[in-house]
Amino acid sequence: MESTKESLYFIQGIEGYDPQLGKLVSMMNYARHTLLESVENLTVEELDFHMDEKSNSIGMLLYHIGSLEKAFQIMTFEDRDLTDDEWEDLSLGIVLGGDAKGKIKGHSLDYYVDRLSEIRALTLTTFSTLQDSWLDNVNPYGWDYPANNYFKWFHVFEDELNHRGQIRMIAKRL
């Protein structure tokens, strides 16, 4: 259920989804398209480049984007918080703390793109089974304040766009 290049520039419903979910997918498709354009043809060395000792690499940011989406799949599709084991699995990519620099490196662009695609495929498949009313569901998982699923999924691609900006800045320094 991929968008064509021409349809990326229209926020619109997409066949196979309820109207609002389709519009959400439309926005997510654009965000992903521009992210992938930003990293096209980068080498392992470029993906692992750090501007300084405090910075994340492009590879780390790509890994983060996938980890965050996976966490939101659990929180919203399963209507629950992450288990300790799930947090253990995803926290490296979500937090991007000290361990991440040493562990998220040495991967090709295909590794990151395949990971992002696999995670997104579950999102799109699940969205196609839901009704727009699901977007209004509110649960407290992972938030200090109540938030509905629409906001949570807006946050997923808003975070992706934010990190795309960082990725573009890092890529200019290569």
SVG drawing of the C-alpha trace seen along z (x, -y; Angstrom):
<svg xmlns="http://www.w3.org/2000/svg" viewBox="-15 -21 49 31">
<polyline fill="none" stroke="black" stroke-width="0.4" points="0.0,0.0 2.8,-2.3 2.1,-5.8 3.2,-6.9 5.7,-9.8 2.9,-12.1 0.6,-11.2 3.2,-12.0 2.2,-15.7 -1.4,-15.2 -2.7,-14.5 -5.5,-12.2 -7.3,-9.0 -5.6,-5.8 -7.6,-2.8 -7.7,0.0 -7.8,-2.4 -10.6,-4.2 -10.5,-7.9 -8.6,-9.4 -6.2,-6.5 -5.5,-6.8 -4.6,-10.5 -2.3,-9.5 -0.7,-6.9 -0.4,-9.5 1.6,-11.8 3.7,-8.9 4.5,-7.9 5.8,-11.4 7.9,-11.5 9.4,-8.2 10.0,-9.1 12.0,-12.3 13.9,-10.4 15.0,-7.8 16.0,-10.4 18.2,-12.0 20.2,-8.8 20.3,-7.5 23.7,-6.0 25.4,-6.5 28.2,-4.2 28.8,-2.4 31.4,-4.9 29.1,-7.8 26.3,-6.1 28.7,-5.7 30.1,-9.2 29.9,-11.3 30.3,-15.1 31.7,-15.1 31.8,-12.9 28.2,-13.9 26.5,-13.4 24.5,-10.5 25.4,-9.0 22.9,-8.8 22.8,-5.1 21.8,-5.6 19.1,-8.0 17.7,-5.5 17.7,-2.8 16.0,-5.1 13.2,-5.9 12.5,-2.2 12.7,-1.5 10.3,-4.3 7.7,-3.1 8.0,0.5 7.3,-0.8 4.2,-2.7 3.0,0.4 3.0,2.2 1.5,-0.7 -1.3,-1.5 -2.1,1.7 -1.9,3.9 -3.2,1.1 -0.5,1.6 2.8,0.5 6.1,2.2 7.1,5.3 10.6,5.2 11.8,7.6 10.4,5.3 12.0,2.2 15.3,4.1 15.1,4.9 14.0,1.4 15.7,-1.0 19.1,-0.9 17.5,-2.6 15.0,-4.7 17.3,-6.3 20.5,-6.3 22.6,-6.5 26.2,-5.6 25.9,-2.0 24.3,-2.9 27.5,-4.5 29.3,-1.2 26.5,1.1 24.7,-0.7 27.4,-0.8 28.9,1.2 25.6,1.7 24.9,1.0 22.2,-1.3 20.2,1.8 20.2,3.0 18.6,-0.2 16.1,-0.5 15.1,3.2 14.5,2.7 12.5,-0.4 10.5,1.3 9.8,4.4 8.5,2.3 6.5,0.0 4.9,3.0 3.3,4.1 2.1,0.6 0.4,0.4 -1.1,3.9 -2.5,3.1 -3.8,-0.3 -5.7,1.4 -7.6,3.5 -8.7,0.6 -11.5,-2.0 -11.0,-5.7 -12.6,-5.6 -9.5,-3.8 -7.6,-7.1 -9.7,-8.6 -8.8,-6.0 -7.0,-7.4 -4.6,-5.4 -2.0,-6.5 0.9,-4.3 4.2,-6.1 2.8,-9.6 2.5,-11.9 -0.7,-13.3 -3.6,-11.6 -3.1,-11.4 -5.2,-9.8 -3.8,-7.3 -4.0,-10.0 -1.6,-12.2 0.7,-9.2 1.0,-8.3 1.4,-12.0 4.3,-11.9 5.9,-8.9 6.3,-10.7 6.9,-14.1 9.9,-12.4 11.0,-10.9 10.8,-14.4 12.7,-15.9 15.5,-13.4 15.5,-13.7 16.6,-17.3 19.4,-16.1 20.4,-13.5 20.5,-16.2 22.7,-18.4 25.1,-15.5 25.2,-14.5 26.3,-18.1 29.3,-17.6 30.5,-14.4"/>
</svg>
